């Protein structure tokens, strides 16, 4: 039996043209880019304890690896 290889486009655009952090900062919202699991846990450890009292927004721009097998 011969199987055909099906190449599917990811279900979301890569947004490589849009700097989400830059966009947030241009609107007065602090932003931080997070590129690894360790950076994410450090950012959450810093932000979560004072989240209820926080008076300004914060964008965490988290990079993720595309899962080629993801199906919505």
C-alpha positions in Angstrom: 0.0 0.0 0.0 1.4 3.4 -1.0 0.7 6.4 1.3 0.7 9.9 0.1 2.4 12.5 2.1 0.0 15.3 2.9 1.6 18.7 3.7 -0.7 21.0 5.5 -0.3 24.6 6.2 -0.2 25.4 9.9 -3.6 26.5 11.2 -2.3 29.9 12.3 -0.1 32.5 10.6 3.5 32.8 11.9 3.1 36.6 12.7 6.8 37.0 11.9 6.0 40.4 10.4 4.3 41.7 13.6 6.4 42.6 16.6 3.7 42.1 19.3 5.9 43.5 22.0 6.7 46.6 20.0 3.0 47.1 19.3 2.2 46.7 23.0 4.9 49.1 24.0 3.8 51.7 21.4 0.4 51.6 23.2 2.0 52.1 26.6 1.8 48.5 27.7 5.0 46.9 29.1 6.1 43.8 27.2 8.6 41.0 27.7 9.7 38.4 25.1 10.0 34.9 26.5 12.0 32.5 24.4 12.4 29.5 26.7 10.7 27.5 29.4 13.1 28.8 32.1 12.4 32.4 31.0 8.6 31.7 31.1 8.8 30.3 34.6 11.0 33.1 35.8 8.6 35.7 34.4 5.5 34.0 35.9 7.3 33.6 39.3 7.9 37.4 39.2 4.5 38.5 38.0 2.0 36.1 39.6 2.5 36.9 43.3 1.5 40.5 42.7 -1.0 39.9 39.9 -4.1 40.8 41.9 -2.7 44.2 42.8 -1.2 45.0 39.4 -2.5 48.2 37.9 -1.1 48.0 34.5 -1.2 45.4 31.7 1.8 43.3 30.8 2.3 41.4 27.6 4.3 38.2 27.8 5.3 37.5 24.2 5.9 33.7 24.4 7.6 32.0 21.5 6.5 28.4 20.8 7.6 25.7 18.4 5.0 24.9 15.8 3.6 21.4 16.1 3.3 20.1 12.6 0.8 17.4 13.7 -1.6 19.9 15.3 -5.1 19.6 14.0 -7.8 22.0 15.3 
